[in-house]
Amino acid sequence: MSRPVPHDLAAEQAVIGAALLAPTVVGELAATLSPGDFWRPAHGVLWEALCMLHAEGQPTDPIAFAAHLAEAGNLGKVGGAPYLHTLIQAVPTAANAMHYAGIVTDHARRRQVVDLGDRLANLATSGADVTEMVAAGRALLDGAAEGGWPPPIPLGDRRHLPGFPAEILPAWVADAVFAVAEFTQTPVDLPGCIALAALSTAAGGRAEVEVRGNWREPTNLFTVVVLPPGSRKSAVFAAMVGPLLGAERALVERAKPAIVEAELAARVAGKVAERAANAAANADASGRDTLLADATAAAMNAEAVTVPVLPQLVADDVTSEEAASLLAEQGGRLAVLSPEGGIFATIAGRYSGTPNLEVFLKGHAGDMLRVNRRSRAAEHVEHPALTLGLAVQPDVLRDIADMPGFRGKGLLARILFALPENTVGRRKVGADPVPESIATAYSTNLGALVVSLAERTDPAVLPLTPNANERVLDIERAVEPRLAPSGVWAHIVDWGSKYTGAVVRMAGLIHLADHLRDGWSKPVDAETVERAAILGDYFAAHALAAFDDMGADKNTRNARLVLAWIERTATGAFTKKELYRAVRSQIPTAADLDPVLSLLEMHGYVRQLDPPPRAGAGRPPSPSFLVHPELHRPSAVLRPIRDARRPA
């Protein structure tokens, strides 16, 4: 039987409203009321922010508080400025704040008792030995009597992120992803995202998915994987991108005869034009007009001979200007694939001093791009398709948020981020190499996809089946409320607005990889869209974490680092000295741990133990901390968008 969860929303609203009306009550209530006592998560976030500002001596009036929430990226998450006004209106006077706080804490204790009952019931049906069961039950009761642990307040969505769902990719791609991850002992996310970039390289600019009306999505992607140094990014790139370079060489060999023929035709036409010009120049006045007309025609014929350029699929670290020129030369298709993130600094103006994002913005959207050259007339690319596949270090992720125009002009909104768990220090030595059959299948099939689409000048149009279109509508209906000012994606509305389009693009790539040689002649079905939606769920969770990480301050990032260490070591208690030994390569001094540990304690992840009595002279013992017993249990996640359906 279901039972209502003890809570009182009106009392919670009254407490926060009283604190906004009379900021002095924050100090009085903070000693007895913690953020975890609030039933509604948004109220916990608000109370935590109020306590933090009060502790720092900063103003907590509604205007200053709203500005602080907006700067931290939390205003939309808690309902926006109008909700703060609602909270103030919910309480007529701040005089009864302590009474309302008592109601909130009473309900919080009752929820703890309900949780305790659930744990005892689960324990009773677990099949454990009766003696052990009774002992465990007594331990739970003792913990409750001592006050227990309230649920910790999340520092963000950085922890417990979903793993890359490589199994939904076509078998020849999935097999390669898993095999490369095993051999390199890297998270599956890295070869998985680079595999998507490889498919995008093969199909980008050569196929579009037609959703409905004039809505078409090109099949090129921007993917960025974030991993620390020493994560074997280069080895993964070599395995996943190598076949593209092989396909590029095959295209070059196939194009060479046509290039040689065109070069010869150009030289011959040039000689003919030169002789005609000389004849016209040396002719007398009576016959010069005719010879001049012949010379003009010969010159125009020579100018009309076009020598094809050598095909190029992949570039590494190019400037925006070079990327534009290559797109024009290569018929609108180019991929920038690199195990480093230097391209971000380049387009931010490292060499020119001026950011140039236009090529990357238009190259993702497929908008017409004009290329001006000094040596010849301006060219334009009707539908450019630029692919981006990078693996960057965490510091690069934090830097790009501050690069001019990256967020404001929409570059970050176009990127599918992946923040996999770091495997360094836990890798298996002597892992099995990639089986030859898997490597051969991946190389052969990726090359076949490149070749099957290489000759197309106009992109193939991939329509959706009616059921696939309905599935896309389901996704749109699920996404829209999340983009509202009070929605869970309000702080990443720029990224979320492109979410459905990204899912459609991935569906197109999966479709083409499923049907290597004739995918352009088949519609995209609902099952393929469903598989792409699974990838969409993955990238949505990681995007929330990435944007939180980009907006987090140093103490929050270091707190996440400490939490990762706690989870990795499964420690239940530690000293500050032990922690510093483990993280000193990333946190320079032991003093830098003090605000980090305070933040973790404020969020309920750790508790500092009372120091033992001093036995004599000498340095005091290192502070000791207990870890929240539920820390290693994965947190709940938002319902995946792929499970959302239209209301009846």
C-alpha positions as CSV (number, residue, x, y, z in Angstrom):
1,M,0.0,0.0,0.0
2,S,1.3,3.5,-0.8
3,R,1.3,6.1,1.9
4,P,1.8,9.9,1.7
5,V,5.3,11.1,2.4
6,P,5.3,13.4,5.4
7,H,5.8,17.0,4.3
8,D,4.3,20.5,4.5
9,L,4.9,22.6,1.5
10,A,3.3,25.6,3.0
11,A,5.6,25.5,6.1
12,E,8.6,25.1,3.8
13,Q,7.5,28.2,1.8
14,A,6.9,30.1,4.9
15,V,10.4,29.4,6.3
16,I,12.1,30.7,3.2
17,G,9.7,33.5,2.7
18,A,10.4,34.7,6.3
19,A,14.2,34.5,5.7
20,L,13.8,36.7,2.6
21,L,11.6,39.1,4.5
22,A,13.9,39.2,7.6
23,P,17.5,38.0,6.7
24,T,18.4,38.0,10.4
25,V,16.4,34.8,11.0
26,V,18.7,32.8,8.8
27,G,21.3,32.6,11.6
28,E,18.7,31.7,14.2
29,L,17.3,28.8,12.1
30,A,20.5,27.5,10.5
31,A,21.5,25.8,13.7
32,T,18.4,23.5,13.7
33,L,17.3,23.5,10.0
34,S,19.5,21.9,7.3
35,P,18.8,21.9,3.5
36,G,18.2,18.2,3.7
37,D,15.2,18.8,5.9
38,F,13.1,20.3,3.1
39,W,11.0,17.8,1.1
40,R,11.0,19.9,-2.1
41,P,14.5,19.8,-3.6
42,A,14.2,23.4,-4.8
43,H,13.6,24.6,-1.3
44,G,16.7,22.8,-0.1
45,V,18.7,24.5,-2.8
46,L,17.3,27.9,-1.7
47,W,18.0,27.3,2.0
48,E,21.5,26.1,1.3
49,A,22.2,29.3,-0.7
50,L,20.7,31.5,2.0
51,C,22.8,29.8,4.7
52,M,26.0,30.2,2.6
53,L,25.4,33.9,1.9
54,H,24.6,34.5,5.6
55,A,27.8,32.7,6.7
56,E,29.9,34.8,4.2
57,G,28.3,38.0,5.5
58,Q,26.7,38.8,2.1
59,P,23.2,40.3,1.7
60,T,20.3,38.0,1.3
61,D,17.5,40.4,0.4
62,P,15.4,39.2,-2.5
63,I,17.1,41.3,-5.2
64,A,20.6,40.3,-4.1
65,F,19.5,36.7,-3.6
66,A,18.0,36.4,-7.1
67,A,21.2,37.9,-8.6
68,H,23.3,35.3,-6.7
69,L,21.1,32.4,-7.9
70,A,21.2,33.7,-11.5
71,E,25.0,34.0,-11.4
72,A,25.2,30.4,-10.0
73,G,22.9,29.1,-12.7
74,N,20.3,28.0,-10.2
75,L,17.6,30.6,-10.6
76,G,15.8,28.7,-13.3
77,K,16.1,25.5,-11.4
78,V,14.2,26.8,-8.4
79,G,11.4,28.4,-10.3
80,G,12.8,31.8,-11.3
81,A,12.4,35.2,-9.7
82,P,8.6,35.0,-9.7
83,Y,8.7,32.0,-7.3
84,L,10.8,34.0,-4.9
85,H,8.0,36.6,-4.9
86,T,5.5,33.8,-4.3
87,L,7.5,32.7,-1.2
88,I,7.5,36.2,0.2
89,Q,3.8,36.5,-0.2
90,A,3.3,33.1,1.5
91,V,4.2,34.5,4.9
92,P,2.5,37.5,6.4
93,T,5.3,38.1,9.0
94,A,8.7,36.7,9.9
95,A,7.9,36.5,13.6
96,N,6.7,32.9,13.3
97,A,9.7,31.6,11.3
98,M,10.9,29.4,14.2
99,H,7.4,27.8,14.4
100,Y,7.4,27.0,10.6
101,A,11.0,25.7,10.9
102,G,9.8,23.3,13.7
103,I,7.1,21.9,11.4
104,V,9.7,21.4,8.6
105,T,12.2,19.6,10.8
106,D,9.4,17.5,12.4
107,H,8.3,16.2,9.0
108,A,11.9,15.6,8.1
109,R,12.3,13.3,11.1
110,R,9.1,11.6,10.2
111,R,10.4,10.9,6.7
112,Q,13.5,9.4,8.3
113,V,11.3,7.1,10.4
114,V,9.4,6.1,7.2
115,D,12.7,5.4,5.5
116,L,13.9,3.4,8.5
117,G,10.7,1.3,8.4
118,D,11.3,0.6,4.7
119,R,14.8,-0.5,5.4
120,L,13.7,-2.7,8.2
121,A,11.0,-4.3,6.0
122,N,13.6,-4.9,3.2
123,L,15.9,-6.4,5.7
124,A,13.2,-8.7,7.0
125,T,12.5,-10.1,3.5
126,S,16.2,-10.2,2.4
127,G,16.7,-13.9,3.4
128,A,19.5,-13.0,5.7
129,D,20.3,-15.0,8.9
130,V,17.9,-14.0,11.7
131,T,20.7,-13.1,14.1
132,E,22.4,-11.0,11.5
133,M,19.1,-9.4,10.6
134,V,18.3,-8.4,14.2
135,A,21.8,-7.0,14.7
136,A,21.6,-4.9,11.5
137,G,18.1,-3.7,12.6
138,R,19.4,-2.6,16.0
139,A,22.2,-0.7,14.2
140,L,19.7,1.1,12.1
141,L,17.6,2.0,15.2
142,D,20.7,3.2,17.0
143,G,21.6,5.4,14.0
144,A,18.1,6.8,14.0
145,A,18.3,7.5,17.7
146,E,21.5,9.4,17.2
147,G,20.0,11.6,14.5
148,G,21.0,9.6,11.5
149,W,22.1,11.1,8.2
150,P,19.8,13.3,6.1
151,P,20.0,12.8,2.4
152,P,23.0,14.6,1.0
153,I,22.5,17.7,-1.2
154,P,23.9,17.1,-4.7
155,L,26.8,19.1,-5.8
156,G,25.5,18.7,-9.4
157,D,25.1,15.9,-11.8
158,R,28.7,15.1,-12.3
159,R,28.6,11.8,-10.4
160,H,26.9,8.6,-11.4
161,L,26.6,9.6,-15.0
162,P,25.3,7.0,-17.4
163,G,27.8,5.0,-19.4
164,F,27.9,5.2,-23.2
165,P,25.2,2.8,-24.7
166,A,27.4,1.4,-27.4
167,E,25.2,-1.7,-27.7
168,I,22.6,0.3,-29.7
169,L,25.1,1.1,-32.5
170,P,25.2,-1.2,-35.5
171,A,27.0,-4.4,-34.6
172,W,30.2,-3.7,-36.6
173,V,30.6,-0.3,-34.8
174,A,29.6,-1.6,-31.4
175,D,32.1,-4.5,-31.6
176,A,34.9,-2.1,-32.5
177,V,34.0,0.3,-29.7
178,F,34.0,-2.4,-27.0
179,A,37.1,-4.1,-28.3
180,V,39.1,-0.8,-28.5
181,A,37.9,0.2,-25.0
182,E,39.0,-3.2,-23.7
183,F,42.4,-3.1,-25.4
184,T,43.2,0.5,-24.4
185,Q,41.5,0.1,-21.0
186,T,39.6,3.3,-21.5
187,P,36.0,4.0,-20.8
188,V,33.6,2.9,-23.6
189,D,32.5,6.6,-23.9
190,L,35.8,7.6,-25.6
191,P,35.8,5.1,-28.6
192,G,32.0,5.4,-28.7
193,C,32.0,9.1,-29.2
194,I,34.8,9.0,-31.6
195,A,33.0,6.3,-33.6
196,L,30.0,8.7,-33.9
197,A,32.4,11.4,-35.1
198,A,33.8,8.9,-37.6
199,L,30.3,8.1,-39.0
200,S,29.7,11.8,-39.1
201,T,32.8,12.2,-41.2
202,A,31.7,9.5,-43.6
203,A,28.2,10.8,-44.1
204,G,28.4,14.5,-43.2
205,G,27.5,16.7,-46.2
206,R,26.3,13.7,-48.1
207,A,23.0,13.0,-46.4
208,E,20.2,14.8,-44.6
209,V,17.2,13.6,-42.5
210,E,13.9,15.1,-43.6
211,V,11.7,15.3,-40.5
212,R,8.6,17.2,-41.7
213,G,7.9,20.2,-43.9
214,N,11.2,22.0,-44.7
215,W,12.8,20.8,-41.5
216,R,15.9,18.8,-42.5
217,E,18.8,17.9,-40.3
218,P,22.3,17.2,-41.7
219,T,24.1,14.2,-40.4
220,N,27.2,15.9,-38.9
221,L,28.0,16.1,-35.2
222,F,30.2,17.9,-32.8
223,T,31.4,15.6,-30.0
224,V,33.8,16.4,-27.2
225,V,35.0,13.8,-24.6
226,V,36.5,15.1,-21.4
227,L,39.3,13.0,-19.8
228,P,42.5,13.8,-17.8
229,P,46.0,13.4,-19.2
230,G,47.4,9.9,-19.5
231,S,44.0,8.5,-20.6
232,R,45.3,7.0,-23.8
233,K,43.2,9.3,-26.0
234,S,45.7,9.1,-28.9
235,A,45.6,5.3,-29.0
236,V,41.8,5.4,-29.2
237,F,41.8,8.0,-31.9
238,A,44.4,6.0,-33.9
239,A,42.1,2.9,-33.8
240,M,38.8,4.7,-34.5
241,V,40.0,7.3,-37.0
242,G,42.6,5.2,-38.8
243,P,40.2,3.6,-41.2
244,L,39.0,7.1,-42.3
245,L,42.5,8.0,-43.3
246,G,42.7,4.7,-45.2
247,A,39.5,5.6,-47.0
248,E,40.9,9.1,-47.7
249,R,44.0,7.5,-49.3
250,A,41.7,5.3,-51.5
251,L,39.8,8.4,-52.6
252,V,43.1,10.1,-53.5
253,E,44.2,7.2,-55.6
254,R,40.9,7.1,-57.4
255,A,41.0,10.8,-58.0
256,K,44.6,11.0,-59.3
257,P,43.9,10.0,-62.9
258,A,41.2,12.7,-63.2
259,I,43.6,15.2,-61.6
260,V,46.4,14.3,-64.0
261,E,44.0,14.5,-67.0
262,A,42.7,17.9,-65.9
263,E,46.2,19.2,-65.3
264,L,47.2,18.2,-68.8
265,A,44.1,19.7,-70.3
266,A,44.8,22.9,-68.4
267,R,48.4,23.1,-69.7
268,V,47.3,22.4,-73.2
269,A,44.5,25.0,-73.1
270,G,46.9,27.4,-71.6
271,K,49.4,26.9,-74.4
272,V,46.6,27.3,-77.0
273,A,45.5,30.5,-75.3
274,E,49.1,31.8,-75.2
275,R,49.7,31.1,-78.9
276,A,46.3,32.7,-79.8
277,A,47.2,35.8,-77.8
278,N,50.7,36.0,-79.5
279,A,49.1,35.7,-82.9
280,A,46.6,38.5,-82.1
281,A,49.4,40.7,-80.8
282,N,51.5,40.2,-83.9
283,A,48.7,40.5,-86.4
284,D,48.2,43.7,-88.6
285,A,45.1,45.8,-88.0
286,S,43.1,44.2,-90.8
287,G,43.0,40.7,-89.2
288,R,43.5,41.6,-85.5
289,D,39.8,41.6,-84.5
290,T,39.3,38.0,-85.6
291,L,42.4,36.8,-84.0
292,L,41.6,38.8,-80.8
293,A,38.2,37.0,-80.7
294,D,39.9,33.7,-81.1
295,A,42.4,34.5,-78.3
296,T,39.6,35.6,-76.0
297,A,37.8,32.3,-76.6
298,A,40.9,30.3,-76.0
299,A,41.6,32.1,-72.8
300,M,38.1,31.5,-71.5
301,N,38.4,27.8,-72.4
302,A,41.7,27.6,-70.4
303,E,40.1,29.4,-67.5
304,A,37.1,26.9,-67.6
305,V,39.3,23.9,-67.0
306,T,39.1,23.0,-63.3
307,V,41.7,20.8,-61.8
308,P,40.2,18.8,-58.9
309,V,41.9,19.0,-55.5
310,L,43.1,15.9,-53.7
311,P,40.3,14.6,-51.5
312,Q,40.7,15.2,-47.8
313,L,38.3,14.0,-45.1
314,V,40.2,14.8,-41.9
315,A,42.1,17.8,-40.6
316,D,43.7,18.1,-37.1
317,D,44.3,21.6,-35.7
318,V,43.2,24.2,-38.3
319,T,42.4,27.9,-38.1
320,S,38.9,29.0,-39.0
321,E,40.2,30.5,-42.2
322,E,41.9,27.2,-43.2
323,A,38.7,25.2,-42.3
324,A,36.6,27.5,-44.6
325,S,39.0,27.1,-47.5
326,L,39.1,23.3,-47.0
327,L,35.3,23.2,-46.9
328,A,35.1,25.1,-50.2
329,E,37.7,22.8,-51.8
330,Q,36.2,19.6,-50.5
331,G,32.6,20.2,-51.6
332,G,31.4,21.3,-48.2
333,R,32.6,18.3,-46.2
334,L,35.4,18.3,-43.6
335,A,36.1,16.7,-40.2
336,V,38.4,18.2,-37.4
337,L,39.4,15.1,-35.3
338,S,42.0,15.5,-32.6
339,P,42.9,13.9,-29.2
340,E,43.6,17.5,-28.0
341,G,41.6,20.6,-27.5
342,G,43.9,23.2,-29.1
343,I,41.3,24.0,-31.8
344,F,39.2,25.9,-29.2
345,A,42.1,28.3,-28.5
346,T,42.7,28.7,-32.2
347,I,39.2,29.7,-33.1
348,A,39.1,31.9,-30.0
349,G,41.8,34.0,-31.6
350,R,45.1,32.6,-30.4
351,Y,46.8,33.6,-33.7
352,S,44.6,36.3,-35.1
353,G,43.6,37.9,-31.8
354,T,40.0,37.9,-32.9
355,P,37.5,35.0,-32.3
356,N,36.2,33.5,-35.6
357,L,33.3,31.2,-34.8
358,E,31.3,31.6,-38.1
359,V,32.8,28.7,-39.9
360,F,32.0,26.3,-37.0
361,L,28.5,27.7,-36.4
362,K,27.5,27.5,-40.1
363,G,29.4,24.3,-40.6
364,H,27.2,22.6,-37.9
365,A,24.0,24.2,-39.0
366,G,24.6,23.7,-42.8
367,D,24.0,27.5,-43.5
368,M,25.6,28.9,-46.6
369,L,29.2,29.9,-46.1
370,R,31.1,32.4,-48.4
371,V,34.9,32.0,-48.7
372,N,36.9,35.0,-49.8
373,R,40.3,34.3,-51.3
374,R,43.1,36.7,-52.3
375,S,44.1,34.6,-55.3
376,R,40.7,34.1,-56.9
377,A,37.1,35.2,-56.7
378,A,35.0,34.5,-53.7
379,E,33.5,31.0,-53.4
380,H,30.5,29.9,-51.4
381,V,29.6,26.6,-49.9
382,E,25.8,26.0,-50.2
383,H,25.5,23.4,-47.4
384,P,28.7,23.1,-45.4
385,A,29.0,20.0,-43.1
386,L,31.7,20.3,-40.5
387,T,32.4,17.4,-38.1
388,L,34.1,18.0,-34.8
389,G,35.5,15.1,-32.7
390,L,37.8,16.0,-29.8
391,A,39.1,14.6,-26.6
392,V,40.0,17.4,-24.2
393,Q,41.4,17.7,-20.6
394,P,39.1,18.9,-17.9
395,D,40.9,22.3,-17.7
396,V,40.0,22.9,-21.3
397,L,36.3,22.3,-20.6
398,R,36.5,25.0,-17.9
399,D,38.4,27.4,-20.1
400,I,36.1,27.3,-23.1
401,A,33.2,28.6,-21.0
402,D,35.1,31.8,-20.7
403,M,36.2,32.1,-24.3
404,P,34.5,35.1,-26.0
405,G,31.3,34.1,-27.8
406,F,31.5,30.4,-27.2
407,R,28.3,30.4,-25.1
408,G,26.6,33.6,-26.3
409,K,26.9,32.7,-30.0
410,G,25.9,29.1,-29.6
411,L,29.0,27.1,-30.2
412,L,28.7,25.2,-26.8
413,A,25.0,24.5,-27.6
414,R,26.1,22.5,-30.6
415,I,28.4,20.2,-28.8
416,L,27.5,16.7,-27.5
417,F,29.6,16.4,-24.3
418,A,30.8,13.2,-22.7
419,L,32.4,13.2,-19.2
420,P,33.3,9.5,-18.6
421,E,34.7,8.1,-15.4
422,N,38.5,8.1,-15.3
423,T,40.0,4.6,-15.4
424,V,43.6,5.6,-14.8
425,G,45.0,3.6,-11.8
426,R,42.4,0.8,-12.2
427,R,43.4,-0.4,-15.7
428,K,44.1,-4.1,-16.4
429,V,47.6,-4.8,-17.6
430,G,48.0,-7.0,-20.7
431,A,44.5,-6.5,-22.0
432,D,43.6,-8.5,-25.1
433,P,44.2,-6.7,-28.4
434,V,41.4,-5.9,-30.8
435,P,40.5,-9.1,-32.7
436,E,41.6,-8.9,-36.3
437,S,38.1,-9.8,-37.6
438,I,36.6,-6.9,-35.7
439,A,39.2,-4.4,-36.8
440,T,38.8,-5.5,-40.4
441,A,35.0,-5.3,-40.3
442,Y,35.1,-1.8,-38.9
443,S,37.7,-0.6,-41.4
444,T,36.0,-2.2,-44.4
445,N,32.5,-1.0,-43.5
446,L,33.5,2.5,-42.6
447,G,35.4,2.7,-45.9
448,A,32.4,1.4,-47.7
449,L,30.2,4.1,-46.2
450,V,32.7,6.8,-47.2
451,V,32.8,5.5,-50.8
452,S,29.1,5.0,-51.2
453,L,28.4,8.7,-50.5
454,A,31.6,10.3,-51.8
455,E,30.4,11.0,-55.3
456,R,27.2,12.7,-54.3
457,T,27.1,16.4,-55.0
458,D,23.6,16.9,-53.6
459,P,23.0,15.3,-50.2
460,A,20.8,12.2,-50.1
461,V,17.5,13.0,-48.4
462,L,16.4,10.4,-45.8
463,P,12.7,10.7,-44.9
464,L,11.2,9.4,-41.7
465,T,8.5,6.7,-41.6
466,P,5.2,7.9,-40.1
467,N,6.0,6.0,-36.9
468,A,9.4,7.5,-36.7
469,N,7.9,10.9,-37.1
470,E,5.5,10.2,-34.2
471,R,8.5,9.2,-32.1
472,V,10.2,12.5,-32.9
473,L,7.1,14.3,-31.9
474,D,7.1,12.4,-28.6
475,I,10.6,13.6,-27.9
476,E,9.7,17.2,-28.8
477,R,6.7,17.0,-26.3
478,A,8.9,15.7,-23.6
479,V,11.7,18.3,-24.2
480,E,9.5,21.4,-24.3
481,P,8.5,21.6,-20.6
482,R,12.2,21.2,-19.6
483,L,13.1,24.4,-21.5
484,A,10.6,26.5,-19.6
485,P,12.0,29.1,-17.1
486,S,11.2,26.8,-14.3
487,G,12.2,23.6,-16.2
488,V,15.2,21.4,-15.4
489,W,16.9,22.5,-18.6
490,A,16.3,26.2,-18.1
491,H,19.9,26.9,-17.5
492,I,21.0,25.1,-20.6
493,V,18.1,26.1,-22.8
494,D,20.5,26.9,-25.7
495,W,21.7,23.3,-25.7
496,G,18.3,21.8,-25.0
497,S,16.8,23.7,-27.9
498,K,19.0,21.7,-30.3
499,Y,18.5,18.4,-28.5
500,T,15.8,16.9,-30.8
501,G,17.8,17.9,-33.9
502,A,20.8,16.1,-32.4
503,V,18.8,12.9,-31.9
504,V,17.5,13.1,-35.5
505,R,21.1,13.5,-36.7
506,M,22.2,10.4,-34.8
507,A,19.3,8.5,-36.1
508,G,20.4,9.3,-39.6
509,L,24.0,8.1,-38.9
510,I,22.7,4.8,-37.3
511,H,20.5,4.3,-40.3
512,L,23.3,4.8,-42.8
513,A,25.6,2.5,-40.8
514,D,22.9,-0.2,-40.7
515,H,22.4,0.1,-44.5
516,L,26.0,0.7,-45.8
517,R,25.5,0.6,-49.5
518,D,21.8,1.6,-50.0
519,G,20.8,3.6,-46.9
520,W,20.2,6.7,-49.0
521,S,17.3,4.9,-50.7
522,K,15.4,3.8,-47.5
523,P,13.4,5.8,-44.9
524,V,14.5,6.0,-41.3
525,D,12.2,3.9,-39.1
526,A,11.0,4.3,-35.5
527,E,13.3,1.7,-34.1
528,T,16.3,3.6,-35.4
529,V,14.9,6.9,-33.8
530,E,14.4,5.0,-30.5
531,R,18.1,3.9,-30.6
532,A,19.2,7.5,-31.2
533,A,17.0,8.6,-28.3
534,I,18.9,6.3,-26.0
535,L,22.1,8.1,-27.1
536,G,20.2,11.4,-26.6
537,D,19.5,10.4,-22.9
538,Y,23.2,9.8,-22.4
539,F,24.3,13.1,-23.9
540,A,21.6,15.0,-22.0
541,A,22.8,13.7,-18.6
542,H,26.4,14.5,-19.6
543,A,25.5,18.0,-20.9
544,L,24.0,18.9,-17.6
545,A,27.2,17.8,-15.9
546,A,29.4,19.6,-18.4
547,F,27.6,22.9,-18.0
548,D,27.5,22.5,-14.3
549,D,31.3,21.9,-14.3
550,M,31.9,24.9,-16.6
551,G,29.9,27.1,-14.2
552,A,31.3,25.6,-10.9
553,D,33.8,27.4,-8.8
554,K,37.1,25.8,-7.8
555,N,35.9,24.6,-4.4
556,T,32.9,22.8,-6.0
557,R,35.2,21.1,-8.6
558,N,37.6,20.0,-5.8
559,A,34.7,18.8,-3.8
560,R,33.6,16.6,-6.7
561,L,37.2,15.3,-6.9
562,V,37.2,14.3,-3.3
563,L,33.8,12.6,-3.7
564,A,35.2,10.6,-6.6
565,W,38.1,9.5,-4.4
566,I,35.7,8.5,-1.6
567,E,33.7,6.4,-4.0
568,R,36.7,4.9,-5.7
569,T,38.2,3.8,-2.4
570,A,34.9,2.9,-0.8
571,T,36.2,4.5,2.4
572,G,33.8,5.0,5.4
573,A,36.2,7.4,7.3
574,F,39.4,9.2,6.6
575,T,41.7,11.8,8.0
576,K,42.5,15.1,6.3
577,K,46.1,13.9,6.0
578,E,45.1,10.7,4.2
579,L,42.9,12.7,1.8
580,Y,45.7,15.2,1.0
581,R,48.1,12.4,0.2
582,A,45.6,11.1,-2.3
583,V,44.7,14.3,-4.1
584,R,47.7,16.6,-3.7
585,S,48.6,16.2,-7.4
586,Q,45.4,18.2,-8.1
587,I,44.9,20.2,-4.9
588,P,48.2,22.0,-4.2
589,T,48.1,22.5,-0.4
590,A,46.4,21.0,2.6
591,A,44.9,24.4,3.4
592,D,43.1,24.3,0.1
593,L,41.1,21.3,1.5
594,D,39.5,23.3,4.3
595,P,36.9,25.0,2.2
596,V,36.3,21.8,0.3
597,L,35.7,19.8,3.4
598,S,33.4,22.5,4.7
599,L,31.4,22.4,1.5
600,L,31.1,18.6,1.7
601,E,30.0,18.9,5.3
602,M,27.5,21.6,4.5
603,H,26.0,19.3,1.8
604,G,25.9,16.3,4.2
605,Y,28.4,14.1,2.5
606,V,30.9,14.0,5.5
607,R,30.9,14.8,9.2
608,Q,33.9,15.9,11.1
609,L,34.5,13.9,14.3
610,D,35.4,15.6,17.6
611,P,39.1,15.6,18.0
612,P,40.5,13.3,20.8
613,P,41.8,15.0,23.9
614,R,45.4,16.2,23.7
615,A,47.8,13.8,25.5
616,G,50.7,16.3,25.6
617,A,52.7,18.7,23.6
618,G,53.2,18.4,19.9
619,R,51.2,18.8,16.7
620,P,47.4,18.1,17.0
621,P,46.2,15.0,15.2
622,S,44.8,15.4,11.7
623,P,41.0,16.0,11.6
624,S,39.0,12.9,11.0
625,F,35.8,12.6,9.0
626,L,33.0,10.1,8.6
627,V,31.4,9.5,5.2
628,H,27.7,9.4,4.5
629,P,26.7,5.7,4.6
630,E,24.6,6.0,1.5
631,L,27.2,7.8,-0.6
632,H,28.1,4.8,-2.7
633,R,24.4,4.2,-3.7
634,P,23.8,5.7,-7.2
635,S,21.5,8.7,-7.1
636,A,18.2,8.8,-8.9
637,V,18.2,10.3,-12.4
638,L,15.6,12.1,-14.4
639,R,13.2,10.0,-16.4
640,P,14.8,9.4,-19.8
641,I,13.3,11.3,-22.6
642,R,13.0,8.1,-24.6
643,D,10.4,6.8,-22.1
644,A,8.2,9.9,-22.4
645,R,5.0,9.4,-24.3
646,R,2.2,11.6,-25.3
647,P,-0.5,12.0,-22.7
648,A,-3.7,10.0,-23.4
